[in-house]
Amino acid sequence: MSRRCEFCGKKSITGSSIARKGLAKKKGGVGKKTTGITKRKFLPNLQPKKAVIEGKIKKVLICAKCLKKGKLPAPSRKPAPLND
């Protein structure tokens, strides 16, 4: 499974992590200086859930935003038969 939401297609993106040193000007310093820039990944908040897809219960990865919106088709629970 890739790190991608099954419903909206949200995936991981790349960015930069910036390391700085010094004291900010508003705090009385001469300003922050950049000392290093490294690559990093921003990962989506994916949750493994069970959903009904094409009539079968299947495990899917869904992002928290889609989960809150209610895009997940919930599996139906059949009551257990009563044995009298």
RODO-2510 file (C-alpha; in nm, 4 decimals, decimal comma):
residues 84
     n   res          X          Y          Z
     1     m     0,0000     0,0000     0,0000
     2     s     0,1313     0,3402    -0,0904
     3     r     0,1004     0,6400     0,1388
     4     r    -0,2052     0,7748    -0,0424
     5     c    -0,5668     0,8302     0,0638
     6     e    -0,8023     0,5951    -0,1224
     7     f    -1,0755     0,8601    -0,1456
     8     c    -0,9147     1,2000    -0,2105
     9     g    -0,5680     1,0960    -0,3333
    10     k    -0,3758     1,2936    -0,0711
    11     k    -0,0102     1,1856    -0,0644
    12     s     0,3230     1,2790     0,0926
    13     i     0,4997     1,5945    -0,0277
    14     t     0,8565     1,7163     0,0092
    15     g     0,9825     2,0350     0,1669
    16     s     1,2724     2,1801     0,3607
    17     s     1,3759     2,1772     0,7238
    18     i     1,5575     2,5040     0,7988
    19     a     1,8002     2,5278     1,0919
    20     r     1,8567     2,8802     1,2256
    21     k     2,0709     3,0338     1,4969
    22     g     2,0812     3,3738     1,6641
    23     l     1,8336     3,5945     1,8463
    24     a     1,5381     3,7528     1,6681
    25     k     1,5510     4,1312     1,6087
    26     k     1,2305     4,1896     1,8029
    27     k     1,3966     4,0238     2,1038
    28     g     1,7009     4,2509     2,0862
    29     g     1,9319     4,0433     1,8685
    30     v     2,0853     4,1055     1,5266
    31     g     1,8502     3,8606     1,3551
    32     k     1,8247     3,4914     1,2805
    33     k     2,0799     3,3362     1,0438
    34     t     2,0199     3,0208     0,8377
    35     t     2,2809     2,7558     0,9127
    36     g     2,1480     2,4612     0,7165
    37     i     1,8681     2,3425     0,4905
    38     t     1,7822     1,9731     0,4611
    39     k     1,5109     1,7895     0,2702
    40     r     1,2182     1,6384     0,4594
    41     k     0,8819     1,4734     0,3886
    42     f     0,5396     1,5871     0,5041
    43     l     0,3305     1,2716     0,5485
    44     p    -0,0526     1,2683     0,5373
    45     n    -0,2476     1,1594     0,8448
    46     l    -0,3609     0,8210     0,7099
    47     q    -0,5632     0,5766     0,9167
    48     p    -0,6196     0,2088     0,8287
    49     k    -0,9957     0,1333     0,8276
    50     k    -1,2305    -0,1314     0,6909
    51     a    -1,4726    -0,0260     0,4164
    52     v    -1,7206    -0,1858     0,1789
    53     i    -1,5789    -0,1604    -0,1734
    54     e    -1,7564    -0,3401    -0,4585
    55     g    -1,9594    -0,5423    -0,2094
    56     k    -1,6570    -0,6747    -0,0193
    57     i    -1,5085    -0,5630     0,3100
    58     k    -1,1571    -0,4352     0,2417
    59     k    -0,8846    -0,2599     0,4444
    60     v    -0,8135     0,0899     0,3102
    61     l    -0,5990     0,3879     0,4062
    62     i    -0,8084     0,7029     0,4525
    63     c    -0,6901     1,0480     0,5589
    64     a    -0,8326     1,2036     0,8751
    65     k    -1,0020     1,4826     0,6763
    66     c    -1,2045     1,2339     0,4664
    67     l    -1,2825     1,0340     0,7806
    68     k    -1,4313     1,3436     0,9484
    69     k    -1,6325     1,4278     0,6336
    70     g    -1,7868     1,0797     0,6392
    71     k    -1,6572     0,9572     0,3028
    72     l    -1,5904     0,6085     0,4416
    73     p    -1,8582     0,3531     0,3412
    74     a    -1,9060     0,1660     0,6703
    75     p    -1,9343    -0,2134     0,6695
    76     s    -2,2831    -0,3322     0,7657
    77     r    -2,3071    -0,5538     1,0726
    78     k    -2,5489    -0,8428     1,0458
    79     p    -2,6982    -0,9515     1,3785
    80     a    -2,6042    -1,3003     1,4949
    81     p    -2,8816    -1,5586     1,4523
    82     l    -3,0691    -1,6504     1,7689
    83     n    -3,0610    -2,0212     1,8566
    84     d    -3,3676    -2,1052     2,0659
***
